[in-house]
Amino acid sequence: MALIIAGTHSGVGKTTVTLALLAALVRRGLCVQSFKVGPDYIDPMFHTQITGRPCRNLDPVLTSEAYVTRCFASQAQGVDAVLVEGVMGLFDGDSQGRASTAHLAHLLQLPVLLVVDCARMAQSVAAMVHGYCSFDPQLQFAGVVLNRVGSERHRQLLEAALEPLGLPILGVLYRHEQIQLPSRHLGLVPTEELPALLQLTDQLAHLAETHFDWAQLMPLLQAAPLASQTREPAGVLPKIWQKGGPIIAVARDPAFSFYYADNLELLAELGAEVQFWSPLQDRELPVGTQGLYFGGGFPEMFASVLAENQAALAQVRQAIQAAMPVYAECGGLMYLSQSITTFEGDTYKLVGALPTQTCMGARLTLGYRLATTAQDSVLGQAGQPIQGHEFHRSTQNPDATQPLYQFADGRQEGWQLGKLTASYVHLHWGATPELPAHFLRVCQRFAKLC
């Protein structure tokens, strides 16, 4: 069995509850595998920091239902406990309800632990919980966690209201004991920027140890993957190179931290040698680099430091001029542009490989994206269907004159210049390993020309 943590709505406290449970389980000496529903990058960073194991994103829109079930079954093997953090409200997903917490609960046959924000209500909690439990009678509910409870009297009123429903109360968190997780314009502040993370983890573990019903929780958390699934790896392509695969320099530091664990592992599974480097600190690319991979992140928060590292900018610029294959998403796209203008209005010159400037703004661009590649790229031939996700508060001027993607609504996006492929769209390669395989073959051909 495993639990999936759901909320009545966004901001209800799902992440705090999940992290507290993970921290307490690890403090007990258990090996814990966590998962996150949806495309989010930052929550999984916290999971991974606490458990010491890569958190896996479960998103049937970005990948497929088959991939999600295979990934879950494979990664849940050989551990002591399994916990899945949901996304938004219980039933919130794409326009068809896919990739919602409820969708994943059905798909993986998991009981739901519902987190309820009890501030500013008492007996009404029963109507809310009853509504969530009855909206989809096929869902199995393990219990509820009452969050932001004001006092002992408030708790008693809530418990009395819920008693007729017969749903166990597995945790009670009080308003004055709330742990604040720092956030900014795209969600939580990533773990690499939190020097007090160890202290925060201890606080979360103590919160869970003292405020949850562990006698009822532990049997629900103990790992038991889907019986119908095997332990086959999530990837479906054989290793291309047993040795001597291309060296891929992956930008990873506080400015570039948005990577799905499955993507990085797929590169290695296919035979690539993954080398991490920091555009913030390193003055040179890794020795022998044959391809560059820039993920998303927060380059706007570190724009001045990125701009000051002229040696790194020159190295990337020279690599692109030499036709080294480059794949960049969102933050990587911003780094490769002419400049970034921050929220404060300061402008910093960066790589300059793309004929566009990046400007931060208040408007949030968010959502799943279905597109086809408009041109041949390092990911494959033109006409390749792409399912991705956008999440950013920046725009580029001018728009791409050599676009990478063609969307169904006629919009074009991204850049395809020679062997440089860059876009705001984030991709999860789990169900499409042919994309990184093509990228690696292009990198190998570049190596032979050098």
N, C-alpha and C positions, 0 to 999 in steps of 0.2 A: 504494500500500500504506500501511497505518497499523498501529500496534501497540496492543494492549489489554493493560494491566498487570493481572495477576491475582495473588491470593495464595492460599496453602493455607488460610489462616484470617484472621480479623480480627487486627490488631495485628502482622502479619508484616513490615510495612515498605513496603507498596504506595505510600503517600503520599510517603514519603521518596524512594523510587526515582523516582516520577513527577516530583516537584518537582525533583530533581537533574537528570534528563534534560531537563526543560523549561528549566531555568536554563542548562545547557550549550548547548543548541540556540540560545537567545537570545543567549548570549555569542558564538556563532559568527556572529551577524548574520542568523539565519534568522527568517522569519515563521512562527510556530507557532500552530496551532489545537488547543486541548485540549478534552476532553469528560470528564464524570464520569458513571458509571453510577449510577442510583438517585436518591433525593430529596435528598441531602445539600446543604446550603448552604455550609458552611465550607470544605471542600476546594476548591470552585470559586473561592472568594475568593483563595486562594493561587495557583491557576493564573492567574487574571486579573491579579493583581499582578505575576507574573513575565513573562507573555507580552505584556501590554498589550492583550489581546483578551478579550472576554467568554467565559468557559468555559460550555459548554452542557451541561445535564443531559439524559441519555438514559435515559428511564424509560418503558417501554411499558405499565406499569400506570397511572401517573399520566396518561399521554397515550394513545398507541397505537403499534403497530408501524409503521404507515404514517407517523405523524408523526416517529418516531425516525429512520427511514431517510431521510425527506425533509430533516429538520433536519441530519443528518450530511452528506448529499451537498451541501446548499446551503452549509453553513458551512466545509466542507473544500475548497471551490473557491478557487483563487488563492493558496494558501499553500505554504510550502516543506516543512512537516512536520506530521504529525497524530499525536496521542497521546491515548489514552483510558485513564482510570484506572478500574479496576473497583471492586467493592463487596464487603465481607466476604470469605468464601472463594469460590473459583471457581464453585461450584455453588449458592451460597446466594442465594435470592431470596424471593418470597412462598411461600405454602403449595403452589403449583403449579409452583414453580421459575421463574416469570416474573420479569423484571428482575434476574436473576442476571448475573454477568459472562459465564458460558458462553452464556446466552440471547442477550446482545448480540453476542458473538463470532460466533455462528451467523447472527444477523440481518444483521450488517454485513459478514460474510465476512472477519473479521480474525484474523490469527495472534495467539496468546497468548504473552506473556512472563511466566513463572511465577516469583514471588518466594517463596523458601523460607527460613524461619527455621532456620538450621543449628545453633543453640546446643543443646548437650546431645545431639548425635548425630553419627555419622560415616558408616559404611557403610549405616546405615538410611536415609540420604537417598535411596538408589536405589530402595528399596521405596516410599517416599512418592511420589517423582516418577513412578515407573512406574504407581502407582495412579491418580494424577491424569491421566496421559496416556492410560491405557487405559480409564478409566471411561466416557468418551464418545469412541469412535474417530473420530467425525466432526469433532472439534475439531482445528485445526491449531496446533501449538506451534512458536514461533520459537526458544525456548530458555529458560534459567533464569537467575535472579539468585540467588546464594548470599549470604544476609544473616546478620549476626552471627557471622561466622567468627572463631574464637578465635586462630589462629596460622597460620604458613606450613605447619606440619606438618598442622594440621587441614584446611587448604585442599587439600593433596596427597591426604589420605585421601578427601575429598569428591569430588575430580576423578577419582580412581581408581575409586571406587564408581559414578560416573555414566557413565564412559566406555563401558561396554557398551550403554547406552541410545542412544548416538549423538545426544544432544540437546546443542546448543551451550551452553556456559556464557558468557553475554554480560556478566556483571558479578559481581564479588566485593567485598562490603563487610565490613570487619572490625569486630569488636565495639568495639574501643577507638577507632574513628573514627566512631562513631555520632553523628549530629546530633540533638539533642533538640528536638522541636517542642512548645512548651508547650500543655497541655490543661487542661480543667476539665469540669464535669458534663455537658455536651452534646457533648464532642469537643474539637477544637483551639480555642485562643484565636483569635478572628478577627484578620485582618491589621491592621485599624485600631488595634488595641491593642498592636501590636508595634513599638516604636520602632526596634529593631535588625533589622528585616526585611531591609533592604538588605545588611547584613553576613551575615545568614543565607543570603540568596540567593547571595552570592558563595561561601560555604562549600559550598553545595549544588552549584554549578556546578563548583567545583574537585574535589569528590568524584566527580562523574560523569566529568569529563575524565580523571581518573587511575585510575578503577576499572572502566570499561566498555570493551567491545570495539567501538569505533566503526566499524571497517571492516565488521563484520557488521551493526551497528545501523542505520547511515545508509540503506542501501537499503530497510530495513523501515519506516523512519519517513517516507520521502518520500511526499507526498500523492498519492493516486489514488482519488478517490471512486467509489462504486458506479456502474458504467457504465449501469445501467438507470435511474438517477435523473436528474432534470433540476435546473436551478438555480432552480426556482420557489420563492418565499418560503415560509417555514413556515406563515404565517398563511393562512387561506382566505376571509376576509371582505374585501370591498372597503372602501376608506376611506370613512367615514361623512361626515366633514367635510374638505373641501379646505383650508379655513381657518376660523378662528373656532370651533374645537372647544372643549369644556369644559377649564378649567384644573384639573388634578388635583394636589393637594399630597401628595407622597409623603414620609412620614417616613423619613429615612435619615441615620443617624449610628451611633456605636458601640452604642447601645441598640437600634436597629432596622436590621438589615442583612440580614435573610433575604428576599431577593427573587430569583426566577428571572429571568435576563436576558430570556428570551422574554416574560415577563409585561409587563415595562416597555416592551419594544419593541412589543408588541401594542397597548398603549395609544396609543403614538405612531403606529403604522401605521393605527389606526382614526381618527386625527385629533385625539386629545387633545393638549393642551399639558402635559407633565409638568414639574412644578416640585418640586425637592427642598427639604426644610426639616428643621431639627433640633429635636426636642422637648427636647433637652438644652440647646441654646444660644440658639435663636431665641426672641424674645419675641412675635412675630407670625406668622400664617400668610402665605404668599405673597399678594401683591395680586391680587384677583380670583378667589380660590379658589372652585371650584364643587363640589368633591368631595374627600374625604379617603381616603387609602389607607395603612393601617398594616400593615407586614409583621411577621414575627417577629424575634427577636433575644434580647437579654439585658437587658430592663428591670430585672430583679431585681439585676443587678450595678451599676446606676446609679440605683437607686430614690431615693436621697437627693437626687441632683442633679435628677432629674425632678421630685421633689416641691418642690424649692426654686424651680423655674421656674414660679412662680405665674401669670405673664403668659401663658405658653404653655398651661397647664392651663385658664385662663379662656377663652382664644381657642377652644380645642377644645370646651369645654363650651358656649359660646355658639353655635358653629356647629351642634352637635347639637341644641340647643334650637330653632334656626331651621329644623330639618329638612333641613340639608345632608346629602346622601348620604355615608355612611361605610362603608367595607369594612375590616375588621380581622381579622388572623390571629394567633393564639397570643400573641406578645409584645404586639401591638396590643390584643388582648382584655384582657390583664393591665393595660395602661396605662389602658384605659377603665373598669376596675372601680373600686370604692370605694377600695381600698388594696392594697398588696403587703406581705406579711410575708416577710422574707428568710430565708435559711438560718440566719442568726444570731439570728433571732427579733425583729428590729426591724421595726416597721410604719410605712409611709409612705402618707399619703393622696395619691391621684392624681385623675384626671378625675372619677370618680364618676358616669359616665353609665349604668353597669350596676348593678343592685341585687345586687351580689355582691362578695365579698372574695377576693383571691388569696393563697394560702399555698404557699411553696416546701417541698418535701419530698424524701425519699430515693427514693421510688418513681418509676420511669421508665415513662411511658406512651408506647408506640412501636408503629407499624404502619400499614399501608395501611387506608383506611377507604372503604367503599362505602355511600352513603347517598342519601336523597332529601330535598329541601327540604320542611320541614313547613309553611311559610308562604310567601307572596309575599315577595320580598326584593330587594335591589338587584342580585342576580345573575339574577333571573328569577322565573317564576311557581312556585307550590307544585307539588311533584311532580317538580321538576327533578332528574335523577340526578346525583350528585356522586361523583367518585373522588378521594380526597385522601390525606393522610398526617399522622399525629400524632407528635410528638416533644417531650416536655416533662416536667419534674419539678415541676410545680405543680398544685394543685387549686383549685377554686372552691367557696365556700360562701355561699349555698345554690346548688343546681343551677338551671339555667335554668327559669324558669316560663313563658317564651315561647320555646321552643326553635327553633333554625334547622333542625337536621338530625334525621331519623329513621333510625336504623340498623336493619339486618335483624334484629339480635338484640333489638330492642325498646328499646335505649338511645336517649336523646335528648341532644342536645348543641348548644351554641352559643346565641346570643341573637339575636332578631329584634324590635327595638323601633322602630317607625316606619320611618325611612330608615337606621337603624343596624343593620348586619349584622356580627356578630362571632362567631368560633369558634376553637377550638384547631386545627382542621383546615387544613392548608396545601394550596393548590390550584396546579396548573400548568395554565395556560390554553391551552397549545399546540394541543391537539386539540379544545378547546371555546371558540373565540374568541367565540361567542355570549354567553358569560358577561360578559367585560369590555365587549362591545358594549352589552349591556343596562344595565350599570352606567353607562356613559357617557351613554346616552340619559336615564337617570334624573337624572344630573347636569345635563344640558342643560335638562331640564324645570324643575329647581330654579332654574337661572340665569334662565329666562324669568319665573319668579314673583317674582324679586327686583327 
